[in-house]
């Protein structure tokens, strides 16, 4: 059991619940984003009011430099 229910108007409860159909096509082209650079990490850290080290830890798999 997930604990998700439907209201009488078919809304999902709790309201943060999400569901959907995910389909793939054999000819679909998927892409990856580029590596994140130090200036981008510093900008994100400033906007989130976090230390650059904290942001680097969270984003370590996609960093484009050695920290």
N, CA, C and O atoms as a printed pandas DataFrame, in Angstrom:
     atom_number atom_name residue_name chain_id  residue_number  x_coord  y_coord  z_coord
0              1         N          UNK        A               1    0.826   -1.193    0.000
1              2        CA          UNK        A               1    0.000    0.000    0.000
2              3         C          UNK        A               1    0.867    1.252    0.000
3              4         O          UNK        A               1    1.853    1.342    0.731
4              5         N          UNK        A               2    0.490    2.197   -0.816
5              6        CA          UNK        A               2    1.241    3.438   -0.894
6              7         C          UNK        A               2    0.646    4.531   -0.028
7              8         O          UNK        A               2    1.320    5.519    0.264
8              9         N          UNK        A               3   -0.594    4.377    0.387
9             10        CA          UNK        A               3   -1.250    5.409    1.177
10            11         C          UNK        A               3   -1.891    6.490    0.328
11            12         O          UNK        A               3   -2.435    7.456    0.862
12            13         N          UNK        A               4   -1.834    6.339   -0.996
13            14        CA          UNK        A               4   -2.439    7.320   -1.895
14            15         C          UNK        A               4   -3.888    6.916   -2.143
15            16         O          UNK        A               4   -4.181    5.751   -2.410
16            17         N          UNK        A               5   -4.776    7.877   -2.054
17            18        CA          UNK        A               5   -6.200    7.627   -2.318
18            19         C          UNK        A               5   -6.710    8.668   -3.316
19            20         O          UNK        A               5   -6.048    9.670   -3.588
20            21         N          UNK        A               6   -7.896    8.405   -3.851
21            22        CA          UNK        A               6   -8.543    9.357   -4.751
22            23         C          UNK        A               6   -9.727    9.984   -4.049
23            24         O          UNK        A               6  -10.473    9.312   -3.336
24            25         N          UNK        A               7   -9.894   11.293   -4.261
25            26        CA          UNK        A               7  -11.064   11.971   -3.726
26            27         C          UNK        A               7  -12.254   11.651   -4.624
27            28         O          UNK        A               7  -12.099   10.979   -5.643
28            29         N          UNK        A               8  -13.420   12.122   -4.257
29            30        CA          UNK        A               8  -14.602   11.836   -5.086
30            31         C          UNK        A               8  -14.533   12.523   -6.438
31            32         O          UNK        A               8  -15.250   12.135   -7.360
32            33         N          UNK        A               9  -13.678   13.544   -6.579
33            34        CA          UNK        A               9  -13.485   14.187   -7.885
34            35         C          UNK        A               9  -12.236   13.652   -8.591
35            36         O          UNK        A               9  -11.760   14.250   -9.555
36            37         N          UNK        A              10  -11.710   12.525   -8.109
37            38        CA          UNK        A              10  -10.567   11.807   -8.689
38            39         C          UNK        A              10   -9.237   12.551   -8.565
39            40         O          UNK        A              10   -8.320   12.310   -9.349
40            41         N          UNK        A              11   -9.127   13.441   -7.600
41            42        CA          UNK        A              11   -7.836   14.060   -7.303
42            43         C          UNK        A              11   -7.068   13.109   -6.384
43            44         O          UNK        A              11   -7.666   12.417   -5.560
44            45         N          UNK        A              12   -5.775   13.080   -6.525
45            46        CA          UNK        A              12   -4.956   12.209   -5.684
46            47         C          UNK        A              12   -4.718   12.876   -4.334
47            48         O          UNK        A              12   -4.496   14.084   -4.248
48            49         N          UNK        A              13   -4.770   12.064   -3.286
49            50        CA          UNK        A              13   -4.487   12.549   -1.938
50            51         C          UNK        A              13   -3.475   11.621   -1.301
51            52         O          UNK        A              13   -3.689   10.411   -1.377
52            53         N          UNK        A              14   -2.394   12.067   -0.682
53            54        CA          UNK        A              14   -2.058   13.470   -0.429
54            55         C          UNK        A              14   -1.747   14.220   -1.725
55            56         O          UNK        A              14   -1.380   13.624   -2.738
56            57         N          UNK        A              15   -1.904   15.532   -1.664
57            58        CA          UNK        A              15   -1.820   16.346   -2.875
58            59         C          UNK        A              15   -0.439   16.327   -3.522
59            60         O          UNK        A              15   -0.316   16.689   -4.692
60            61         N          UNK        A              16    0.590   15.923   -2.810
61            62        CA          UNK        A              16    1.933   15.847   -3.397
62            63         C          UNK        A              16    2.142   14.553   -4.181
63            64         O          UNK        A              16    3.227   14.321   -4.714
64            65         N          UNK        A              17    1.124   13.718   -4.254
65            66        CA          UNK        A              17    1.240   12.446   -4.972
66            67         C          UNK        A              17    1.332   12.691   -6.472
67            68         O          UNK        A              17    0.708   13.610   -7.001
68            69         N          UNK        A              18    2.106   11.868   -7.140
69            70        CA          UNK        A              18    2.300   12.007   -8.584
70            71         C          UNK        A              18    2.211   10.629   -9.227
71            72         O          UNK        A              18    2.708    9.646   -8.677
72            73         N          UNK        A              19    1.587   10.563  -10.371
73            74        CA          UNK        A              19    1.570    9.329  -11.141
74            75         C          UNK        A              19    1.596    9.691  -12.614
75            76         O          UNK        A              19    1.322   10.832  -12.985
76            77         N          UNK        A              20    1.918    8.743  -13.429
77            78        CA          UNK        A              20    1.936    9.034  -14.849
78            79         C          UNK        A              20    2.346    7.824  -15.653
79            80         O          UNK        A              20    2.803    6.820  -15.106
80            81         N          UNK        A              21    2.180    7.929  -16.948
81            82        CA          UNK        A              21    2.633    6.911  -17.886
82            83         C          UNK        A              21    3.939    7.401  -18.488
83            84         O          UNK        A              21    4.041    8.551  -18.914
84            85         N          UNK        A              22    4.914    6.547  -18.523
85            86        CA          UNK        A              22    6.207    6.901  -19.099
86            87         C          UNK        A              22    6.451    5.996  -20.290
87            88         O          UNK        A              22    6.543    4.777  -20.146
88            89         N          UNK        A              23    6.555    6.588  -21.454
89            90        CA          UNK        A              23    6.708    5.837  -22.684
90            91         C          UNK        A              23    8.023    6.208  -23.361
91            92         O          UNK        A              23    8.463    7.356  -23.299
92            93         N          UNK        A              24    8.626    5.252  -23.991
93            94        CA          UNK        A              24    9.852    5.502  -24.750
94            95         C          UNK        A              24    9.629    5.064  -26.181
95            96         O          UNK        A              24    8.825    4.174  -26.456
96            97         N          UNK        A              25   10.330    5.682  -27.063
97            98        CA          UNK        A              25   10.233    5.341  -28.470
98            99         C          UNK        A              25   11.604    4.878  -28.934
99           100         O          UNK        A              25   12.608    5.507  -28.600
100          101         N          UNK        A              26   11.671    3.790  -29.700
101          102        CA          UNK        A              26   12.979    3.269  -30.106
102          103         C          UNK        A              26   13.805    4.256  -30.936
103          104         O          UNK        A              26   15.028    4.128  -30.987
104          105         N          UNK        A              27   13.181    5.220  -31.578
105          106        CA          UNK        A              27   13.921    6.194  -32.371
106          107         C          UNK        A              27   14.164    7.504  -31.610
107          108         O          UNK        A              27   14.712    8.458  -32.164
108          109         N          UNK        A              28   13.759    7.540  -30.357
109          110        CA          UNK        A              28   13.939    8.757  -29.573
110          111         C          UNK        A              28   15.430    9.013  -29.347
111          112         O          UNK        A              28   16.221    8.077  -29.222
112          113         N          UNK        A              29   15.795   10.276  -29.297
113          114        CA          UNK        A              29   17.172   10.676  -29.025
114          115         C          UNK        A              29   17.209   11.320  -27.646
115          116         O          UNK        A              29   16.480   12.278  -27.389
116          117         N          UNK        A              30   18.032   10.816  -26.780
117          118        CA          UNK        A              30   18.175   11.359  -25.441
118          119         C          UNK        A              30   19.509   12.082  -25.357
119          120         O          UNK        A              30   20.435   11.761  -26.103
120          121         N          UNK        A              31   19.615   13.027  -24.484
121          122        CA          UNK        A              31   20.839   13.807  -24.380
122          123         C          UNK        A              31   21.208   13.996  -22.918
123          124         O          UNK        A              31   20.369   13.881  -22.024
124          125         N          UNK        A              32   22.446   14.280  -22.702
125          126        CA          UNK        A              32   22.936   14.580  -21.363
126          127         C          UNK        A              32   23.382   16.033  -21.343
127          128         O          UNK        A              32   23.745   16.599  -22.374
128          129         N          UNK        A              33   23.350   16.613  -20.186
129          130        CA          UNK        A              33   23.870   17.966  -20.058
130          131         C          UNK        A              33   25.379   17.906  -19.900
131          132         O          UNK        A              33   25.934   16.855  -19.578
132          133         N          UNK        A              34   26.029   19.010  -20.120
133          134        CA          UNK        A              34   27.474   19.075  -19.947
134          135         C          UNK        A              34   27.849   19.061  -18.473
135          136         O          UNK        A              34   26.989   19.163  -17.598
136          137         N          UNK        A              35   29.113   18.937  -18.219
137          138        CA          UNK        A              35   29.620   18.958  -16.863
138          139         C          UNK        A              35   29.461   20.366  -16.271
139          140         O          UNK        A              35   29.514   21.361  -16.993
140          141         N          UNK        A              36   29.268   20.434  -14.969
141          142        CA          UNK        A              36   29.090   21.700  -14.268
142          143         C          UNK        A              36   30.456   22.243  -13.875
143          144         O          UNK        A              36   31.273   21.523  -13.302
144          145         N          UNK        A              37   30.703   23.506  -14.180
145          146        CA          UNK        A              37   31.989   24.134  -13.910
146          147         C          UNK        A              37   31.983   24.874  -12.569
147          148         O          UNK        A              37   30.926   25.119  -11.987
148          149         N          UNK        A              38   33.162   25.220  -12.097
149          150        CA          UNK        A              38   33.318   25.834  -10.777
150          151         C          UNK        A              38   32.499   27.127  -10.644
151          152         O          UNK        A              38   31.875   27.353   -9.607
152          153         N          UNK        A              39   32.495   27.969  -11.670
153          154        CA          UNK        A              39   31.739   29.222  -11.566
154          155         C          UNK        A              39   30.239   28.958  -11.429
155          156         O          UNK        A              39   29.539   29.717  -10.759
156          157         N          UNK        A              40   29.739   27.889  -12.055
157          158        CA          UNK        A              40   28.328   27.544  -11.918
158          159         C          UNK        A              40   28.024   27.048  -10.504
159          160         O          UNK        A              40   26.976   27.366   -9.941
160          161         N          UNK        A              41   28.945   26.268   -9.934
161          162        CA          UNK        A              41   28.769   25.792   -8.558
162          163         C          UNK        A              41   28.755   26.971   -7.595
163          164         O          UNK        A              41   27.917   27.033   -6.696
164          165         N          UNK        A              42   29.681   27.903   -7.780
165          166        CA          UNK        A              42   29.743   29.074   -6.896
166          167         C          UNK        A              42   28.472   29.909   -7.009
167          168         O          UNK        A              42   27.965   30.400   -6.000
168          169         N          UNK        A              43   27.958   30.074   -8.213
169          170        CA          UNK        A              43   26.722   30.826   -8.416
170          171         C          UNK        A              43   25.540   30.139   -7.735
171          172         O          UNK        A              43   24.734   30.783   -7.065
172          173         N          UNK        A              44   25.451   28.826   -7.916
173          174        CA          UNK        A              44   24.354   28.080   -7.294
174          175         C          UNK        A              44   24.459   28.132   -5.777
175          176         O          UNK        A              44   23.450   28.310   -5.094
176          177         N          UNK        A              45   25.662   27.981   -5.245
177          178        CA          UNK        A              45   25.860   28.034   -3.795
178          179         C          UNK        A              45   25.415   29.382   -3.240
179          180         O          UNK        A              45   24.773   29.446   -2.191
180          181         N          UNK        A              46   25.758   30.457   -3.946
181          182        CA          UNK        A              46   25.360   31.791   -3.495
182          183         C          UNK        A              46   23.845   31.946   -3.512
183          184         O          UNK        A              46   23.260   32.477   -2.568
184          185         N          UNK        A              47   23.207   31.478   -4.595
185          186        CA          UNK        A              47   21.748   31.609   -4.705
186          187         C          UNK        A              47   21.006   30.759   -3.688
187          188         O          UNK        A              47   19.918   31.128   -3.246
188          189         N          UNK        A              48   21.588   29.615   -3.310
189          190        CA          UNK        A              48   20.940   28.733   -2.337
190          191         C          UNK        A              48   21.401   29.013   -0.909
191          192         O          UNK        A              48   20.964   28.354    0.034
192          193         N          UNK        A              49   22.295   30.001   -0.759
193          194        CA          UNK        A              49   22.855   30.347    0.545
194          195         C          UNK        A              49   23.488   29.120    1.211
195          196         O          UNK        A              49   23.246   28.829    2.382
196          197         N          UNK        A              50   24.304   28.416    0.425
197          198        CA          UNK        A              50   25.021   27.236    0.900
198          199         C          UNK        A              50   26.496   27.406    0.578
199          200         O          UNK        A              50   26.875   28.248   -0.235
200          201         N          UNK        A              51   27.314   26.602    1.222
201          202        CA          UNK        A              51   28.740   26.657    0.917
202          203         C          UNK        A              51   29.002   25.952   -0.414
203          204         O          UNK        A              51   28.287   25.014   -0.769
204          205         N          UNK        A              52   30.018   26.394   -1.148
205          206        CA          UNK        A              52   30.373   25.691   -2.384
206          207         C          UNK        A              52   30.701   24.219   -2.129
207          208         O          UNK        A              52   30.398   23.372   -2.969
208          209         N          UNK        A              53   31.313   23.903   -0.992
209          210        CA          UNK        A              53   31.644   22.508   -0.671
210          211         C          UNK        A              53   30.382   21.653   -0.557
211          212         O          UNK        A              53   30.367   20.497   -0.982
212          213         N          UNK        A              54   29.329   22.226    0.016
213          214        CA          UNK        A              54   28.061   21.489    0.142
214          215         C          UNK        A              54   27.466   21.216   -1.240
215          216         O          UNK        A              54   27.011   20.105   -1.514
216          217         N          UNK        A              55   27.469   22.220   -2.099
217          218        CA          UNK        A              55   26.928   22.058   -3.454
218          219         C          UNK        A              55   27.782   21.067   -4.242
219          220         O          UNK        A              55   27.249   20.237   -4.979
220          221         N          UNK        A              56   29.108   21.150   -4.090
221          222        CA          UNK        A              56   29.992   20.205   -4.774
222          223         C          UNK        A              56   29.704   18.773   -4.349
223          224         O          UNK        A              56   29.721   17.861   -5.175
224          225         N          UNK        A              57   29.440   18.577   -3.071
225          226        CA          UNK        A              57   29.125   17.229   -2.586
226          227         C          UNK        A              57   27.851   16.714   -3.255
227          228         O          UNK        A              57   27.798   15.565   -3.695
228          229         N          UNK        A              58   26.838   17.555   -3.330
229          230        CA          UNK        A              58   25.568   17.141   -3.935
230          231         C          UNK        A              58   25.698   16.881   -5.435
231          232         O          UNK        A              58   25.018   16.010   -5.978
232          233         N          UNK        A              59   26.564   17.631   -6.097
233          234        CA          UNK        A              59   26.675   17.545   -7.557
234          235         C          UNK        A              59   27.920   16.796   -8.020
235          236         O          UNK        A              59   28.265   16.853   -9.200
236          237         N          UNK        A              60   28.589   16.106   -7.130
237          238        CA          UNK        A              60   29.869   15.475   -7.453
238          239         C          UNK        A              60   29.844   14.605   -8.710
239          240         O          UNK        A              60   30.841   14.596   -9.433
240          241         N          UNK        A              61   28.765   13.871   -9.019
241          242        CA          UNK        A              61   28.804   13.050  -10.237
242          243         C          UNK        A              61   28.853   13.847  -11.533
243          244         O          UNK        A              61   29.242   13.310  -12.569
244          245         N          UNK        A              62   28.467   15.108  -11.494
245          246        CA          UNK        A              62   28.404   15.890  -12.734
246          247         C          UNK        A              62   29.363   17.081  -12.748
247          248         O          UNK        A              62   29.225   17.975  -13.583
248          249         N          UNK        A              63   30.331   17.101  -11.831
249          250        CA          UNK        A              63   31.290   18.194  -11.814
250          251         C          UNK        A              63   32.287   18.043  -12.956
251          252         O          UNK        A              63   32.727   16.936  -13.267
252          253         N          UNK        A              64   32.634   19.152  -13.567
253          254        CA          UNK        A              64   33.590   19.139  -14.662
254          255         C          UNK        A              64   34.995   19.489  -14.212
255          256         O          UNK        A              64   35.821   19.889  -15.032
256          257         N          UNK        A              65   35.283   19.348  -12.922
257          258        CA          UNK        A              65   36.599   19.655  -12.377
258          259         C          UNK        A              65   36.804   18.818  -11.117
259          260         O          UNK        A              65   35.851   18.272  -10.562
260          261         N          UNK        A              66   38.043   18.726  -10.678
261          262        CA          UNK        A              66   38.353   18.037   -9.423
262          263         C          UNK        A              66   38.237   19.025   -8.284
263          264         O          UNK        A              66   38.817   20.109   -8.327
264          265         N          UNK        A              67   37.480   18.645   -7.260
265          266        CA          UNK        A              67   37.315   19.577   -6.136
266          267         C          UNK        A              67   38.257   19.265   -5.012
267          268         O          UNK        A              67   38.249   19.952   -3.991
